[in-house]
Amino acid sequence: MQEGLATELLSPVLDKADRLGDACCLETSTVVNRRFYERRGFEQAGEIILRGGPDTWWLRRAPKGMDAK
């Protein structure tokens, strides 16, 4: 897999959200992915407890340069 591909795909989406003043939200169930998104400005907004399932986190990223929406 090409290194940096996920960042290359995500960057235009985050840039557009910033321009529009929109927050972005997502769920992830791996610590590696959570750290990836945190490095891109996402913060843990909640933890989802699934009986018998993986640890899952809800992450949110406020638009840069604006107050949280």
BARO-125780 format. One record per atom (N, C-alpha, C, O): residue in three letters; x, y, z. Coordinates in steps of 0.02 Angstrom, whole numbers, plus 32768, in hexadecimal, padded with zeros to 4 digits. Layout:
AlaXYZ;...
//
This chain:
Met802A7FC58000;Met800080008000;Met802C803E8000;Met806080418022;Gln8018806E7FDB;Gln803D80AD7FD6;Gln803780D58016;Gln7FFF80E1802D;Glu806F80E98032;Glu806E8112806F;Glu80558157805F;Glu80678175802C;Gly802A8171808B;Gly800F81B48081;Gly7FCF81B78059;Gly7FB281EC804F;Leu7FB8817E8040;Leu7F7C817D8017;Leu7F3E8194803E;Leu7F1581BA8023;Ala7F37817D807C;Ala7EFC819180A3;Ala7EFC81DC80AF;Ala7EC881FC80AB;Thr7F3681F980BE;Thr7F3B824180C8;Thr7F2A82658087;Thr7F0882988088;Glu7F43824C804F;Glu7F35826B800E;Glu7EEB826B7FFE;Glu7ED1829B7FE1;Leu7EC882368010;Leu7E8082328004;Leu7E58825C8034;Leu7E2582798021;Leu7E6E82618072;Leu7E49828580A5;Leu7E5382D180A1;Leu7E2482F780B0;Ser7E8D82E7808E;Ser7E9D832F808E;Ser7E6B835B8069;Ser7E55838D8084;Pro7E57834A802B;Pro7E2783758008;Pro7DE38379802C;Pro7DC283AC8029;Val7DCF8343804C;Val7D8F83428070;Val7D93837180AC;Val7D65839980B8;Leu7DCA836D80D2;Leu7DD28398810C;Leu7DD983E280F7;Leu7DBF840E8118;Asp7DFD83EE80C0;Asp7E05843280A7;Asp7DC184508094;Asp7DB2848A80A5;Lys7D9884298073;Lys7D568441805F;Lys7D2A844D809D;Lys7D06847F80A0;Ala7D2D842080CD;Ala7D068429810B;Ala7D1B846A812E;Ala7CF2848E8149;Asp7D5D8477812E;Asp7D7584B5814C;Asp7D5A84F38128;Asp7D4485228148;Arg7D5B84F180E6;Arg7D42852A80BE;Arg7CF8853680CB;Arg7CE1856F80CD;Leu7CD2850080D3;Leu7C8A850580DD;Leu7C7785108126;Leu7C3E85208136;Gly7CA885078153;Gly7C9B850F819A;Gly7C7784D381B8;Gly7C5484DA81EA;Asp7C808499819A;Asp7C5E845C81B1;Asp7C8B843281DC;Asp7CC7842B81CF;Ala7C6F84158211;Ala7C9283E5823A;Ala7C9083A18216;Ala7C63839481EE;Cys7CC083768226;Cys7CC18333820A;Cys7CBD83018244;Cys7CDB830D8279;Cys7C9982CB823A;Cys7C928297826E;Cys7C9E8253824E;Cys7C9182498213;Leu7CB882258276;Leu7CC281E1825E;Leu7CC781B18299;Leu7CCE81C682D2;Glu7CC38171828A;Glu7CCE813C82BB;Glu7D09811482A4;Glu7D14810A8268;Thr7D3080FC82D5;Thr7D6680CE82C5;Thr7D6C809B82FD;Thr7D5A80A98336;Ser7D86806182ED;Ser7D8B802C831F;Ser7DD180118327;Ser7DDB7FDB8343;Thr7E038036830F;Thr7E488022831D;Thr7E6E805E8339;Thr7E6380978326;Val7E9B804F8367;Val7EC480838386;Val7EF080A58351;Val7EFA80E18354;Val7F0A807E8322;Val7F34809A82ED;Val7F0D80CE82C5;Val7F27810482B7;Asn7ED080BD82B2;Asn7EA780ED828C;Asn7E95812A82B6;Asn7E968162829E;Arg7E86811E82F6;Arg7E7581568322;Arg7EAE81878325;Arg7EA481C48321;Arg7EEA816E832D;Arg7F26819A832F;Arg7F3081BE82ED;Arg7F4381F982EC;Phe7F24819C82B5;Phe7F2A81BB8273;Phe7EFC81F8826F;Phe7F11822F825B;Tyr7EBC81EF8283;Tyr7E8C8226827F;Tyr7E9B825D82B2;Tyr7E91829882A4;Glu7EB4824A82ED;Glu7EC5827D831F;Glu7EFD82AA8306;Glu7EFD82E68314;Arg7F2C828F82E1;Arg7F6282B882C4;Arg7F4782E88290;Arg7F698318827D;Arg7F0B82DD8278;Arg7EEC83088247;Arg7EB683348265;Arg7E8B834F8241;Gly7EB7833B82A7;Gly7E8B836A82C8;Gly7E4C834E82E7;Gly7E2583738305;Phe7E40830E82E0;Phe7E0582EF82FD;Phe7E1082E58348;Phe7E4882D8835F;Glu7DDA82EB836E;Glu7DDD82DF83B6;Glu7DA782AD83C8;Glu7D7282AA83A9;Gln7DB6828483FB;Gln7D8682538410;Gln7D4A8276842E;Gln7D50829E845C;Ala7D0F82678412;Ala7CD18285842A;Ala7CA882538452;Ala7C7882668474;Gly7CBA8215844D;Gly7C9681E18472;Gly7CB4819D8466;Gly7CD981928436;Glu7CA2816F8492;Glu7CB7812A8489;Glu7C7781018482;Glu7C47810B84A7;Ile7C7780D38454;Ile7C3D80A98447;Ile7C4C80648462;Ile7C7C8044844E;Ile7C23804D8490;Ile7C2C800C84AF;Ile7BFF7FDA848B;Ile7BC27FDF848D;Leu7C1E7FAA846B;Leu7BF87F758448;Leu7C027F34846D;Leu7C3B7F1D8476;Arg7BCD7F178483;Arg7BD37ED784A7;Arg7BF17EA38478;Arg7BD47E918445;Gly7C2C7E8B848A;Gly7C4E7E588462;Gly7C707E748424;Gly7C8C7E4E83FD;Gly7C6D7EB6841A;Gly7C8B7ED483DF;Gly7CCB7EF883EF;Gly7CE17EF88428;Pro7CEA7F1583BD;Pro7D297F3983C8;Pro7D1D7F7C83EB;Pro7CE67F9783E9;Asp7D527F95840B;Asp7D4F7FDA8424;Asp7D44800783E8;Asp7D657FFF83B4;Thr7D17803683EE;Thr7D07806283B7;Thr7D0380AA83D2;Thr7CE780B58408;Trp7D1F80D983AD;Trp7D1F811F83C2;Trp7CFD814A838F;Trp7D02813F8352;Trp7CD8817B83A8;Trp7CBA81AE837D;Trp7CE781EB8382;Trp7CF5820383B8;Leu7CFE82038348;Leu7D2C823B8344;Leu7D0C82758320;Leu7CE3826C82F3;Arg7D1F82B18334;Arg7D0482EE8315;Arg7D3C831F8309;Arg7D6B83248331;Arg7D38834282D1;Arg7D6A837582BF;Arg7D4583B582AE;Arg7D1F83B8827E;Ala7D5183E982D7;Ala7D33842A82C9;Ala7D578449828E;Ala7D92843A8283;Pro7D3684728267;Pro7D588493822F;Pro7D9084BF8248;Pro7D8884E48279;Lys7DC884BC8227;Lys7E0184E4823C;Lys7DF3852E822F;Lys7DD5854181FD;Gly7E0A8557825E;Gly7E02859E8257;Gly7DBE85B88268;Gly7DAF85F3825D;Met7D94858C8283;Met7D4F85A08295;Met7D3E858282D8;Met7D5D855282EE;Asp7D0C859F82F9;Asp7CF285828337;Asp7CCE85428324;Asp7CB5853A82ED;Ala7CCB85138354;Ala7CA884D48349;Ala7C6084E18337;Ala7C3F850C8354;Lys7C4884BB8307;Lys7C0484C382EF;Lys7BD7848E830F;Lys7B9C848C8301;
//
